[in-house]
Amino acid sequence: MARNKEGLVLLLDVGPSMHRALQEVENVCTTLVRKKLVFHRSDEVGVVLFGTKETHNDLARELGGYKHVLVKHDIKVVDEETKDALENLPRGTAPGDFLDAIVVGLDMLIKRFGDTKAKQRLCLITDAQHLLRDPPQGTKEDQVDTIADQMKKHDIKMDCIVFRESGVQHNSVMDENDRLLYHFRDRSVAKVVQVDTPTALLGALKTRNVLPVTIFRGDLEVSSTFKIKVWAYKKTSEEKFPTLKKYSDKAPPSDQFASHEVKVDYEYKSILEPDTVVPPDQRIKGYLYGPQVVPISSAEWEAVKFKPEKGVKLLGFADRSSIPRFYFMKDVNSFVPEPGNTKAIVAVSALARAMQEMNKVAILRCVWRQNQANVAFGVLTPNISSVNNVPDSFYFNILPFAEDIRDFPFRSFSSLPPSSQPTEEQQEAADNLVKMLDLAPPGREEILRPDFTPNPMLERFYSYLDLKSKQPDANPPPLDSCLRRITEPDPDVINYRAPLIQNLGKSFELKENPKRKKARTQERLAYTDPDDQAKSSENNAGKATVADGQAKKPEDPYAEKARAIEVMFPSTEKVGKIGDVNPVKDFEAMLAERSSSIWVQKAIEEMKKYTTNLVENSLQGDYYEKALECFVALRKACIIEQEPEEYNQFVTKLYERLKKVDDVVKFFQLLSSKNVLLICKEEAPDSDVTEEMAKSFFLKTEISSE
Amino acid sequence: MDLDPEGIFRDDSDEDDDNLHEREANKEMVVYLIDASPKMFTPANAAKPDEKQETHFHTIVNCITQSLKTQIIGRSRDEVAICFFNTKEKKNLQELAGVYVYNVTEREQLDRPDARLIKEFSCVEDSFMNNIGSRYGITSGSRENTLYNALWVAQALLRKGSVKTVSKRILIFTNEDDPFGGITGAAKTDMIRTTIQRAKDAQDLGLSIELLPLSRPDEDFNMSLFYADLIGLEGDEVVQYVPSAGEKLEDMTDQLRKRMMKKRKVKTLSFAITNDVCIEVNTYALIRPTAPGTITWLDSISNLPLKTERSFICNDTGALLQAPQERFQLYNDKVVKFSVRELSDVKRVSSHHLRLLGFKPLDCLKDYHNLSPSTFIYPSDEQIFGSIRVFVALHSSMLRLGRFALAFYGTPTRPRLVALVAQEEVISSSGQDEPPGMHMIYLPYSDDVRYPEEVHLTSGDAPRATDEQIKKASNLLRRIDLKHFSVRHFANPGLQKHYGILEALALGEDEMPDIKDETLPDEEGLARPGVVKAIEEFKAAVFGENYDQEEAEAAAAKGGASKKRKAIADAASQKSAAYDWADLADNGKLKDMTVMDLKTYLTAHGLPVSGKKDAIISRILTHLGK
């Protein structure tokens, strides 16, 4: 446990210049605490505010100084109180001094953890706009050095997030502050990121701590004689929606310690004896090869299966252009030189830089561990470090194999008919759009950089989780405005560019295909707005079932209406048809409808049509069972109604017509085997078929089929 | 059923994401109609005396074999029939002359491909002339129309299955652009008319007829002579139908391979460019990892498939539950319940499928901005007229200005930021290499990106390579250069082996196939003196001259670790020898001993020492044979 436990102190600047961003600061810190409440229950968090009016900290009490630094929450295991401490952050009045705050945070960590093994971290969020007070002795740089030495000694790391909105002018004070912060980085104790939008601020802090684990340690084999020692890590890995457990409500409410969990149990049963469970050692795996199932025991499989040797081997170098970007298949790995191995660091650096200069990539074949069932085939691209104390490294992306690529031809745009080609004016409108909706304008940080963009779905889930823990029947909250900047274009930009966008709309004419039903198109092409949906379900709480039905399946209103009419005025015509669902029943219903004698005739006619259809369209006899039922019913009816000729002629004609067709012959054989023969004199006096004729009729069938 | 239960093709990060495993929308039935006239057996290449002459027939047999192999792996539910026309022998239900439906035992004529079909078909050429024979089908004087017969047979083969759920295709392979050239007069017009009518009838029934024309070296395949009318092409479409170039055989094979597979759409999306302009695009999966087929559990005695039954059991009371509708998450040690509906609501964060956010220069898309295979998008006018025009305009602007579009892809299960990268059409002699459209690349969020390179910071500045070392590295890069590298040259060795084994076992062969692993480095190439010299020079530049020796010494010094391990084992066996284990076990006294003492036995006998005390005791008892 101790290995993963983390002690964290949040150092939050609440000075006047930060007031606009405090909501986001609050949000990002709250998300961090919420995730800890789910995944890292034993982590400890403290909260220090600086730039506050008040002063409250140990150092001020013991030594004096350290003004405007307020310890809002002591380092404690995360709980409800930690969340409360981050709610409604006070608006401070004094310019914040982040060095003071760092010292206070450091002091708290050292006092709380001393030399225990817990990982310790400081997290500073500030705009670093204000002049720091001069230290009593030495320069500010010296002070940073002293602090960095202390941090190193206790193995404490720091994340600094500098938030300045894009309009803020740089001045010498900021430059000095930045220099001090970067000095922490150069001393290898801190990481500094600069963000300029509230959305990026939400993404700048890692809200979930993942212990980096290598997936491979060993040699990068250039040849059998030249090997470079490297470690491979994951560079990207998707943070998933948490897997929620199934809930069981069976435990009595009085049981305080009920787990409410559901165990899922799998049983394998034989098809022949559905009641016996086949024990695991009597099961064998069947591998599909086309229609065949090939049974292979694990031992057999183990003996013949593909067993690549562990190792990372270089195949060679290729032009970067030979590997299109869209070939990258998976999450990305990072190859770093073995830590502390200067020779490996230099070798990786030389290769990476040469690759960068010559625009080349390396092709690798990787088997991360022994017993891996397949090889990873991929491309190594250089990652030249821009930070002095970070060694050069590589990114590794998996490439597809020949089997994984499908070649579908698509029509060239140049061969499209003129009606689908844009005119010059339209092309210009598109050009303007691409130029104007620029997310990486010069002189600004890139907007919505993936590295600083939080996952809106997860953010929303964790705030919903929190809300639900207090109000069990709450609806999902609407998406926060900062998160909306991720799912929708920035409304400010849209307003600013309104004429341009209208122009685009005007130059292109889009029409819905009139042949398609409008309702369906809209349903398929757009979701209902999530918030509207939430609202509507609130409004319709009383008529909840109606709303539910509509939200799930927006149906054609006409169909709805038609159904209503049908219920009110049941159609008399309805009995006049033989449906697919229950043909025999329909048929009997028609016969029973003795309002006029035509009905009997009609019923028999309908049934004939239906059965003919069944027999003719039956593939490999999948409808034969049904057809047989129909024949039996028809035959019975014809006997009762004294219409044997109807039946006999029908069967004879059908037989004459279809006796050439392979499949249908089988059906006649089925009829004869079930004793569904022609109706003979004994059964209905009107028939002129003798018993013998009836039997021989089908014999004839069998002969002809051979 | 379990997809890949051993997790063979899964690594640590693998996801059970529905995005990756596209659903098989529907089944396909194909009839390959292969012209077997003597013309197909003449050499396809302009004759070069020293080369082995390959015929069009040979090319087609290879292509179909390849296609069947791919199909049995990826889409084995699809059904195929192989049918030759212009043959001496006839074999078909309708007893029509000049048409031979090829098949193997235990298989319907139109059925899923199986191992035997692939195996026997791949060597059909050897016995073709003896068993099936080739002749010109449509000649003056004879009333036979083999092409007409072939279409009829194909149509009859495709009779099963509803066109609603099954897509049915007829693929004609021929190098004869004027099948009725041999006859004249009324007989000719009559035959052309009836043949085209037959094709029309088939198309009216929902069968699509496609032609894979093959050009002969001296003449190009002229679509307009006959086939344009047969498959119903109009105007521009004829130009689209570029016949396979006769120049290079590989090109032809390539082109055939591309056309054999039917394009399958994954989804139709609405792409909102602005609030008013919302166009329609289709997505396609051009690149997806191919996984080995599904596994079914069998009863090892009867080899019959087993039925899997799932039951839900309440952990607290042991009661059997119906499929539980609620989920929960422990939060601050409290149980927080969600209904399935609430969960799907909370995941739905966007009102559109695909929403344009803006544009960025291409260099903002970093190599590590990747999570899963990309998806291809191509516009469609099917539901919204004018979509293609907007898309084409945007596509060309993005290409010209070197930008990619950032968009939000709001799937209800996995909403993501995506980069839409415009792809220019690439055409080579073998046809379209890259189709025009956009590639949708799934981007990570901030919490998906990690910084492993920053885990091990150096205390001072990190060492960097000198210019001299970089020069040596550049030299090395030039030496080990993979010219014309293409991933298409590398088959997945694991998958090949998997199916090689299955094929061998399915056909009851004794020999296990030997699969060549193409992903192994070219040892021979690396042993060339020039390459070895470049490697040695670079090695000396970065590692120093005496690296190997130093390494050996370091390894010797490290030997300490293994010595230590040995010492521990020795100590353990000494301690362990102090007990009479068999006696202790018989008297049930093992459980009175400490775990530490018990472990000495395990260490001494080289057994795993993990687990709780119970497990350890049972392991000892097993080892003692009790």
Interface residues (C-beta under 8 A of the other chain):
Chain A: R34 L37 V38 R41 D79 E80 S188 K191 G203 A204 K206 T207 R208 V210 P212 I215 V222 S223 S224 T225 F226 Y233 K234 K235 T236 S237 E238 E239 K240 F241 P242 L244 K245 K246 Y247 S248 D249 K250 A251 D255 A258 S259 H260 E261 V262 K263 V264 D265 Y266 E267 Y268 K269 S270 I271 L272 P274 V278 Q282 R283 I284 K285 G286 Y287 L288 Y289 G290 P291 Q292 V293 V294 P295 I296 S297 W301 V304 K305 F306 P308 K313 L314 L315 G316 F317 A318 D319 S322 I323 P324 R325 F326 Y327 F328 M329 K330 D331 V332 S334 V336 P339 G340 T342 K343 I345 V346 A347 S349 A350 L351 R353 A354 M355 E357 M358 K360 I363 R365 W368 A373 N374 V375 A376 F377 T381 N383 S385 V387 N388 N389 V390 P391 D392 S393 Y395 N397 L399 P400 F401 A402 E403 D404 I405 R406 D407 F408 P409 F410 R411 S412 F413 S414 S415 L416 P417 S419 S420 Q421 P422 Q426 Q427 A429 A430 D431 L433 V434 K435 L437 D438 L439 A440 E446 I447 L448 R449 P450 D451 F452 T453 P454 N455 P456 M457 L458 R460 F461 Y464 L465 D466 K468 S469 P472 N475 P476 L479 L483 I486 T487 E488 P489 V493 I494 I501 Q502 L504 G505 F508 E509 L510 K511 E512 N513 R516 T521 R524 L525 A526 Y527 T528 D529 P530 Q533 A534 L619 Q620 D662
Chain B: P5 E6 G7 I8 F9 D11 D12 S13 E15 T70 I72 I73 S76 L93 D111 R112 P113 D114 A115 R159 K160 G161 D236 V239 Q240 R257 K258 R259 M261 K263 R264 T268 L269 S270 I273 T274 N275 D276 V277 C278 I279 E280 Y284 A285 L286 I287 R288 P289 T290 P292 G293 T294 I295 T296 W297 L298 D299 S300 I301 S302 N303 L304 P305 L306 K307 T308 E309 R310 S311 F312 I313 C314 N315 D316 T317 A319 L321 P324 E326 R327 F328 Q329 L330 Y331 N332 D333 K334 V335 V336 K337 F338 E342 L343 D345 V346 K347 R348 V349 S350 S351 H352 H353 R355 L356 L357 G358 F359 K360 P361 C364 L365 D367 Y368 H369 N370 L371 S372 P373 S374 F376 Y378 D381 E382 Q383 I384 F385 G386 S387 I388 R389 V390 V392 A393 L394 H395 S396 S397 M398 R400 L401 R403 A405 L406 F408 G410 P412 R414 P415 L417 V421 Q423 E425 I427 G431 Q432 E434 P435 P436 G437 H439 I441 L443 P444 Y445 S446 D447 D448 V449 R450 Y451 P452 E453 E454 V455 H456 L457 T458 S459 G460 D461 A462 P463 R464 A465 Q469 I470 K471 K472 A473 S474 L476 L477 R478 I480 D481 L482 H484 F485 S486 V487 R488 H489 F490 A491 N492 P493 G494 L495 K497 H498 Y499 I501 L502 E503 L505 A506 M512 I515 D517 T519 L520 P521 D522 E523 G525 L526 V531 V532 I535 E536 F538 K539 A541 V542 F543 G544 Y547
